[in-house]
Amino acid sequence: MRIAIVTDAGQSQINGVVNTLRATSACLRHNGHEVLLLSPDDFPTFACPTYPEIRLAHKPYARIAASLKAFGPDCIHISTEGPMGLAARRFCLRQGIGFTTAYHTRFPEYLSARSILPKALTYRWLRWFHGPSKAVMVPTPHVLKELEQRGFRHLVLWGRGVDTERFKPVDEDHACIVRPLYLYVGRVAVEKNIESFLQVDLPGSKWVIGDGPLREELQQRYPDVQFLGAKPHHELTSYYNCADVMVFPSHTDTFGLVMVEAMACGVPVAAYPVAGPLDVVAHGRSGILDEDLTSACQRALALDRREVREHALEYSWEYATQQFQQHLFQIHGVKARPNNLLAGRSRPASGL
């Protein structure tokens, strides 16, 4: 099959959406599918408001339409709700083409945390965006239930995986580290609730890997914390393996891919018992979930790192991609038929 994926996450960004689409595209190609990944990397861009390091595509409709027509996809998947996603949605509706979408990010909570828009208004807009989608793919059962309660339709599960050959226990030189070492990996932004981690009184050391709008302010306020900046994805294994506990203070993530990567390295997770960690962490086996983050960090130290990795091995990109493929097959009623979505289009084909 020819599968077109449209995303607003540029491939130079460091986040879970980019890593998910990169791994999924690789698995799809390995399974014999042809994949077109359209991202802002090949478009004129402008800085995202409040996130200037993130670049969004400027007026991408014409080029997206031309690219999709030239590619002749069997399936179109819209991964994000930004300018690229809006343009692809508009194209599909104009052409009478069925499409799928994904819910990767809790934008209502993010925007509310930054006092930009109330959650109710953002959820209303998201229901409009995803309304025509034949399948809205969400990462965990908790997120699916939450969106159902908010009036979303056509929700299906699409899980996540981890490259257990890349993320695995390795020997590191720990001589200079004051133990125990508590590690945070992710954006340094208000919606990640990172200050809940920085404020807790813990013996040992704290490292923060990542960048974002709060980094400079928090670096000044917490001089004892090591802020190491953003790191390429392939370098994270070394940092995970230095850590005693991976701390994940977010209340708003839909999945939290970094937790699975850390666990694959044998590093237990300390987190709040909220959607994301509740679906990803096996409490008492691969991490500790507690409303008291200090207690969670301390109790996580006692977990068996071999058991932690064993839990992470349950997540594979191959299985996650099978879920993704199955939703496409079911929605489009396709059996690897060639280039049928854009051939002589005047109305939706049967099965859409």
C-alpha positions as CSV (number, residue, x, y, z in Angstrom):
1,M,0.0,0.0,0.0
2,R,0.9,3.6,-0.5
3,I,0.5,5.4,2.8
4,A,0.7,9.2,3.2
5,I,1.4,10.6,6.7
6,V,1.0,14.4,7.3
7,T,2.5,16.0,10.4
8,D,3.3,19.4,11.8
9,A,6.3,18.0,13.7
10,G,9.5,18.7,11.8
11,Q,11.9,15.8,11.8
12,S,14.6,18.0,13.5
13,Q,12.4,18.3,16.6
14,I,13.1,16.1,19.6
15,N,9.7,14.8,20.9
16,G,7.6,11.7,21.1
17,V,5.5,12.6,18.0
18,V,8.6,12.7,15.8
19,N,10.1,9.5,17.3
20,T,6.7,7.7,16.9
21,L,6.3,8.7,13.2
22,R,10.0,7.9,12.5
23,A,9.7,4.4,14.0
24,T,6.3,3.7,12.4
25,S,7.4,4.8,9.0
26,A,10.4,2.5,9.2
27,C,8.3,-0.5,10.2
28,L,5.8,0.2,7.5
29,R,8.5,0.3,4.9
30,H,10.0,-2.9,6.3
31,N,6.6,-4.5,5.9
32,G,6.6,-3.6,2.2
33,H,4.5,-0.4,2.2
34,E,5.5,2.8,0.4
35,V,5.4,5.8,2.8
36,L,5.2,9.5,2.0
37,L,5.9,11.6,5.2
38,L,5.0,15.2,4.7
39,S,6.4,17.6,7.4
40,P,7.2,21.3,7.7
41,D,10.9,20.5,6.8
42,D,10.1,21.0,3.1
43,F,7.9,24.1,3.4
44,P,8.3,27.7,4.3
45,T,7.8,28.1,8.0
46,F,7.1,30.6,10.8
47,A,7.8,30.4,14.5
48,C,5.1,28.8,16.7
49,P,3.6,31.4,19.1
50,T,5.1,30.9,22.6
51,Y,7.3,28.1,21.2
52,P,9.7,30.0,18.8
53,E,12.0,27.0,18.4
54,I,9.1,25.0,16.8
55,R,8.6,25.9,13.1
56,L,5.2,25.6,11.5
57,A,4.4,25.4,7.8
58,H,3.3,28.7,6.2
59,K,0.3,28.3,3.8
60,P,1.1,24.6,2.9
61,Y,-2.2,23.7,1.2
62,A,-1.1,24.0,-2.5
63,R,2.0,22.0,-2.0
64,I,0.3,19.3,0.1
65,A,-2.4,18.9,-2.5
66,A,0.2,18.6,-5.3
67,S,2.3,16.1,-3.3
68,L,-0.7,13.9,-2.4
69,K,-2.0,13.9,-6.0
70,A,1.5,13.0,-7.3
71,F,1.9,10.2,-4.7
72,G,-1.5,8.6,-5.2
73,P,-1.9,7.2,-1.7
74,D,-4.2,4.3,-0.8
75,C,-4.5,5.8,2.8
76,I,-4.0,9.3,4.2
77,H,-3.2,9.7,7.9
78,I,-3.2,13.2,9.5
79,S,-1.0,13.0,12.6
80,T,-1.3,16.5,14.0
81,E,-3.7,19.4,14.2
82,G,-1.5,22.3,13.0
83,P,-1.3,24.0,9.6
84,M,-0.1,20.9,7.9
85,G,-2.9,18.8,9.4
86,L,-5.5,21.5,8.6
87,A,-4.4,21.6,5.0
88,A,-4.5,17.8,4.6
89,R,-7.9,17.7,6.2
90,R,-9.2,20.4,3.9
91,F,-7.8,18.5,0.8
92,C,-9.3,15.2,1.8
93,L,-12.8,16.8,2.4
94,R,-12.6,18.7,-0.9
95,Q,-11.7,15.5,-2.7
96,G,-14.2,13.3,-0.9
97,I,-11.4,11.1,0.6
98,G,-11.6,9.3,3.9
99,F,-8.7,9.8,6.3
100,T,-7.6,8.9,9.8
101,T,-6.2,11.2,12.5
102,A,-4.2,10.8,15.7
103,Y,-4.4,12.4,19.1
104,H,-0.8,12.7,20.3
105,T,-0.9,15.8,22.5
106,R,-3.2,17.2,25.1
107,F,-3.3,20.7,23.6
108,P,-6.3,21.9,25.7
109,E,-4.3,21.2,28.9
110,Y,-1.1,22.7,27.4
111,L,-2.8,25.9,26.3
112,S,-4.7,26.2,29.5
113,A,-1.5,25.8,31.6
114,R,0.0,28.7,29.6
115,S,-3.2,30.8,30.1
116,I,-3.8,31.1,26.4
117,L,-7.2,29.4,25.9
118,P,-9.7,27.7,28.2
119,K,-9.8,23.9,27.9
120,A,-13.5,23.8,26.9
121,L,-12.9,26.0,23.9
122,T,-9.9,24.0,22.7
123,Y,-11.7,20.7,23.1
124,R,-14.6,22.1,21.0
125,W,-12.1,22.9,18.2
126,L,-10.5,19.5,18.4
127,R,-13.8,17.8,18.2
128,W,-14.4,19.8,15.0
129,F,-11.0,18.9,13.6
130,H,-11.3,15.1,14.3
131,G,-15.0,15.0,13.5
132,P,-14.7,13.8,9.9
133,S,-11.9,11.3,10.7
134,K,-12.8,7.7,10.0
135,A,-10.6,6.6,13.0
136,V,-9.0,8.8,15.7
137,M,-6.0,6.9,16.9
138,V,-5.1,7.4,20.6
139,P,-2.2,5.9,22.5
140,T,-3.8,4.5,25.7
141,P,-7.1,3.2,27.1
142,H,-7.2,6.1,29.6
143,V,-7.0,8.7,26.9
144,L,-9.6,6.9,24.8
145,K,-12.0,6.9,27.7
146,E,-11.4,10.6,28.5
147,L,-12.0,11.6,24.9
148,E,-15.2,9.5,24.7
149,Q,-16.5,11.4,27.7
150,R,-15.7,14.6,25.9
151,G,-17.8,13.7,22.9
152,F,-15.1,12.4,20.5
153,R,-16.2,9.6,18.1
154,H,-14.5,6.8,16.1
155,L,-11.7,6.4,18.7
156,V,-9.3,3.4,18.3
157,L,-6.1,2.4,20.1
158,W,-2.7,2.8,18.6
159,G,0.0,2.0,21.1
160,R,3.7,2.9,21.2
161,G,6.9,0.9,21.2
162,V,10.6,1.0,22.1
163,D,13.8,0.0,20.3
164,T,15.1,-2.4,22.9
165,E,18.3,-2.9,20.9
166,R,19.1,0.8,21.2
167,F,17.7,1.3,24.7
168,K,19.2,-1.3,26.9
169,P,21.4,-1.6,30.0
170,V,25.0,-0.7,29.3
171,D,28.0,-0.1,31.6
172,E,28.7,3.6,32.2
173,D,31.3,5.4,34.2
174,H,29.4,6.5,37.3
175,A,32.4,7.5,39.4
176,C,31.7,11.3,39.4
177,I,28.0,11.1,40.1
178,V,26.6,11.9,43.5
179,R,24.1,9.1,44.2
180,P,21.2,8.6,43.8
181,L,20.7,10.3,40.5
182,Y,17.2,11.4,39.5
183,L,16.7,12.1,35.8
184,Y,14.1,14.1,33.9
185,V,13.9,13.9,30.1
186,G,11.5,16.1,28.1
187,R,10.5,19.6,27.3
188,V,11.3,22.3,29.9
189,A,7.9,23.9,29.8
190,V,5.1,24.7,32.2
191,E,2.7,22.0,31.0
192,K,5.3,19.3,31.9
193,N,5.0,20.2,35.6
194,I,8.8,19.9,35.9
195,E,8.9,22.2,38.9
196,S,7.2,19.5,41.0
197,F,10.3,17.4,40.5
198,L,12.8,20.3,41.0
199,Q,11.1,21.3,44.3
200,V,11.2,17.9,46.0
201,D,13.9,17.4,48.6
202,L,15.9,14.4,47.6
203,P,19.4,13.3,48.5
204,G,21.8,12.9,45.6
205,S,21.7,14.6,42.2
206,K,19.1,15.8,39.7
207,W,19.7,16.0,36.0
208,V,17.4,17.6,33.4
209,I,17.7,16.8,29.7
210,G,15.7,18.9,27.4
211,D,15.0,22.5,26.4
212,G,12.1,24.8,26.4
213,P,10.8,28.2,27.4
214,L,11.3,27.7,31.1
215,R,14.9,26.4,31.0
216,E,16.7,29.7,31.7
217,E,14.4,30.7,34.6
218,L,14.5,27.3,36.3
219,Q,18.2,27.0,35.8
220,Q,18.6,30.3,37.8
221,R,16.2,29.2,40.5
222,Y,17.6,25.7,41.0
223,P,21.4,26.1,40.7
224,D,22.0,22.6,42.2
225,V,20.2,20.9,39.3
226,Q,22.3,20.0,36.2
227,F,20.5,21.3,33.1
228,L,22.1,19.5,30.3
229,G,20.0,20.8,27.4
230,A,18.5,18.8,24.6
231,K,20.2,15.7,23.4
232,P,19.9,13.8,20.1
233,H,17.6,10.7,20.5
234,H,20.4,8.3,19.8
235,E,22.5,9.7,22.7
236,L,19.8,9.2,25.4
237,T,20.8,5.6,26.2
238,S,23.9,6.8,28.0
239,Y,22.1,9.3,30.1
240,Y,19.3,6.8,31.0
241,N,21.9,4.3,32.1
242,C,23.5,6.9,34.4
243,A,20.3,7.3,36.3
244,D,18.9,5.6,39.3
245,V,15.3,6.8,38.8
246,M,13.5,8.4,35.8
247,V,11.2,11.1,37.2
248,F,8.1,11.9,35.1
249,P,6.1,14.7,36.8
250,S,3.7,15.5,33.9
251,H,-0.1,15.4,34.4
252,T,-0.8,16.1,30.7
253,D,1.1,13.6,28.5
254,T,-1.0,11.1,26.5
255,F,1.7,8.4,26.7
256,G,5.2,9.5,27.7
257,L,7.6,7.6,25.4
258,V,10.6,8.5,27.5
259,M,9.3,6.4,30.3
260,V,9.4,3.3,28.1
261,E,12.9,4.1,26.9
262,A,14.2,4.5,30.4
263,M,12.5,1.3,31.5
264,A,14.1,-0.5,28.6
265,C,17.5,0.6,30.1
266,G,16.4,-0.9,33.4
267,V,15.7,2.5,35.0
268,P,12.5,2.6,37.2
269,V,10.1,5.4,36.8
270,A,8.6,7.7,39.5
271,A,5.4,9.4,38.4
272,Y,1.9,10.6,39.5
273,P,-0.9,8.1,39.1
274,V,-2.4,9.8,36.0
275,A,-3.2,8.9,32.4
276,G,0.0,8.1,30.7
277,P,1.9,6.6,33.6
278,L,-1.1,4.5,34.6
279,D,-1.0,2.9,31.2
280,V,2.7,2.6,30.7
281,V,4.2,1.8,34.2
282,A,3.6,-1.4,36.1
283,H,3.3,0.0,39.6
284,G,5.6,-1.8,42.0
285,R,7.4,-3.6,39.1
286,S,8.7,-1.0,36.7
287,G,8.1,2.1,38.7
288,I,6.2,3.7,41.5
289,L,3.0,5.8,41.0
290,D,2.1,8.1,43.9
291,E,0.6,11.5,44.5
292,D,3.6,12.1,46.8
293,L,6.4,12.4,44.2
294,T,9.1,12.4,46.9
295,S,7.8,9.0,48.1
296,A,7.6,7.7,44.6
297,C,11.2,8.6,43.9
298,Q,12.5,7.0,47.1
299,R,10.5,3.8,46.7
300,A,11.5,3.4,43.0
301,L,15.1,3.0,44.1
302,A,14.3,-0.4,45.6
303,L,13.0,-1.9,42.4
304,D,14.8,-4.6,40.5
305,R,16.3,-3.1,37.3
306,R,16.0,-6.5,35.5
307,E,12.3,-6.6,36.3
308,V,12.0,-3.0,35.0
309,R,13.5,-3.9,31.7
310,E,11.3,-7.1,31.4
311,H,8.3,-4.9,31.6
312,A,9.6,-2.6,28.8
313,L,10.1,-5.6,26.5
314,E,6.3,-5.8,26.3
315,Y,6.3,-2.7,24.1
316,S,7.4,-3.1,20.5
317,W,7.2,-0.9,17.4
318,E,6.3,-3.9,15.3
319,Y,3.1,-4.6,17.3
320,A,2.2,-0.9,17.5
321,T,2.6,-0.6,13.7
322,Q,0.4,-3.7,13.2
323,Q,-2.3,-1.8,15.1
324,F,-1.8,1.2,12.9
325,Q,-1.9,-0.9,9.7
326,Q,-5.0,-2.7,10.8
327,H,-6.9,0.5,11.4
328,L,-6.0,1.7,7.9
329,F,-7.0,-1.7,6.3
330,Q,-10.4,-1.7,8.2
331,I,-11.2,1.9,7.4
332,H,-10.3,1.9,3.8
333,G,-11.2,-1.6,3.0
334,V,-8.0,-2.0,1.0
335,K,-5.9,-5.0,0.3
336,A,-2.8,-3.4,-1.1
337,R,-4.7,-2.1,-4.1
338,P,-2.8,0.5,-6.1
339,N,-3.3,4.2,-6.0
340,N,-7.1,4.2,-5.8
341,L,-7.9,7.2,-3.6
342,L,-7.1,9.8,-6.2
343,A,-8.0,8.0,-9.4
344,G,-11.0,9.6,-11.1
345,R,-12.3,11.0,-7.8
346,S,-15.8,12.5,-7.6
347,R,-17.2,10.9,-4.5
348,P,-15.9,8.6,-1.7
349,A,-15.2,5.0,-2.7
350,S,-17.1,2.2,-1.0
351,G,-15.6,1.3,2.3
352,L,-14.8,4.9,3.2
